[in-house]
Amino acid sequence: MPFVTRDTAGAIRRLDDTGASGDWLADDDPELAAFYRDAGMRAKRALTETDVDMVRVIDDLVDVLVAKQLVIFTELPDAVQQKLLARKQLRRDIGALQNLMLDDEGLF
């Protein structure tokens, strides 16, 4: 039976199993179930938001491992090689476009 701390609007903000503060709710309380569901969705959203950053970390890690010859690029599966090469090309293309836009700023 968790104890809950509420915000000024009455929504659950925190759970506490010691009973030091707040009201208690039964384990099967619908409000508690909604809090768990919302917390799970927030956690999934936060994890998803870090996925793009992690992809870049993995790209950089593969580059370092290949540069140090700890991994031989051609020994990676063909599908992995193609994806890594496609991402490198996209990054080069984006870099070139950004350079063009910077160069064009001086024209106006």
C-alpha positions as CSV (number, residue, x, y, z in Angstrom):
1,M,0.0,0.0,0.0
2,P,1.9,3.1,-1.2
3,F,1.7,6.5,0.3
4,V,1.4,9.3,-2.3
5,T,2.5,12.9,-2.3
6,R,0.3,15.2,-4.4
7,D,0.9,18.5,-6.1
8,T,-1.3,21.5,-5.6
9,A,-3.8,20.3,-8.2
10,G,-4.2,17.0,-6.3
11,A,-2.3,14.8,-8.9
12,I,0.1,12.2,-7.7
13,R,3.7,13.4,-7.9
14,R,5.6,10.8,-5.8
15,L,5.2,7.4,-4.2
16,D,6.6,6.6,-0.8
17,D,6.4,3.2,0.9
18,T,7.5,4.5,4.3
19,G,4.4,6.5,5.0
20,A,6.4,9.5,6.0
21,S,4.1,11.9,4.1
22,G,1.0,11.9,2.1
23,D,-2.1,9.7,1.8
24,W,-2.1,6.0,1.2
25,L,-3.8,4.3,-1.7
26,A,-4.8,0.7,-2.2
27,D,-2.6,-1.3,-4.6
28,D,-5.6,-1.7,-7.0
29,D,-6.6,2.0,-6.9
30,P,-7.3,3.2,-10.5
31,E,-5.5,6.5,-9.8
32,L,-2.4,4.6,-8.8
33,A,-2.7,2.4,-12.0
34,A,-2.9,5.6,-14.1
35,F,0.2,7.0,-12.3
36,Y,2.2,3.9,-13.1
37,R,1.0,3.9,-16.7
38,D,1.9,7.6,-17.2
39,A,5.3,7.1,-15.5
40,G,5.9,4.2,-17.9
41,M,5.0,6.3,-20.9
42,R,7.3,9.1,-19.7
43,A,10.2,6.7,-19.3
44,K,9.6,5.2,-22.8
45,R,9.5,8.7,-24.3
46,A,12.7,9.7,-22.5
47,L,14.4,6.5,-23.7
48,T,13.2,7.1,-27.3
49,E,14.5,10.7,-27.2
50,T,18.0,9.4,-26.4
51,D,17.9,6.9,-29.3
52,V,19.2,9.4,-31.8
53,D,22.1,10.3,-29.6
54,M,22.9,6.7,-29.0
55,V,23.0,5.9,-32.7
56,R,25.6,8.7,-33.1
57,V,27.6,7.2,-30.2
58,I,27.5,3.8,-31.9
59,D,28.6,5.3,-35.2
60,D,31.5,7.0,-33.5
61,L,32.4,3.9,-31.6
62,V,32.5,1.8,-34.8
63,D,34.7,4.4,-36.4
64,V,37.2,4.3,-33.5
65,L,37.3,0.5,-33.4
66,V,37.9,0.4,-37.1
67,A,40.6,3.1,-37.0
68,K,42.4,1.2,-34.2
69,Q,42.0,-2.0,-36.3
70,L,40.1,-3.7,-33.4
71,V,37.3,-4.4,-35.8
72,I,37.8,-5.0,-39.5
73,F,35.1,-3.1,-41.4
74,T,34.8,-5.7,-44.1
75,E,34.2,-8.5,-41.6
76,L,31.0,-6.8,-40.5
77,P,27.8,-8.2,-42.1
78,D,27.0,-6.7,-45.5
79,A,23.8,-5.1,-44.2
80,V,25.7,-3.4,-41.3
81,Q,28.4,-2.1,-43.7
82,Q,25.8,-0.7,-46.0
83,K,23.9,1.1,-43.2
84,L,27.1,2.6,-41.8
85,L,28.3,3.7,-45.2
86,A,24.9,5.3,-45.9
87,R,24.9,7.2,-42.6
88,K,28.5,8.4,-43.3
89,Q,27.3,9.6,-46.8
90,L,24.3,11.4,-45.3
91,R,26.5,13.1,-42.7
92,R,28.8,14.3,-45.5
93,D,25.9,15.5,-47.6
94,I,24.4,17.4,-44.6
95,G,27.8,18.9,-43.9
96,A,28.2,20.1,-47.5
97,L,24.7,21.6,-47.4
98,Q,25.5,23.5,-44.2
99,N,28.7,24.8,-45.8
100,L,26.7,26.0,-48.8
101,M,24.2,27.8,-46.6
102,L,27.0,29.5,-44.6
103,D,28.7,30.6,-47.8
104,D,25.4,32.0,-49.1
105,E,24.9,34.2,-46.0
106,G,27.5,36.6,-47.3
107,L,25.6,37.2,-50.6
108,F,22.8,39.3,-49.0
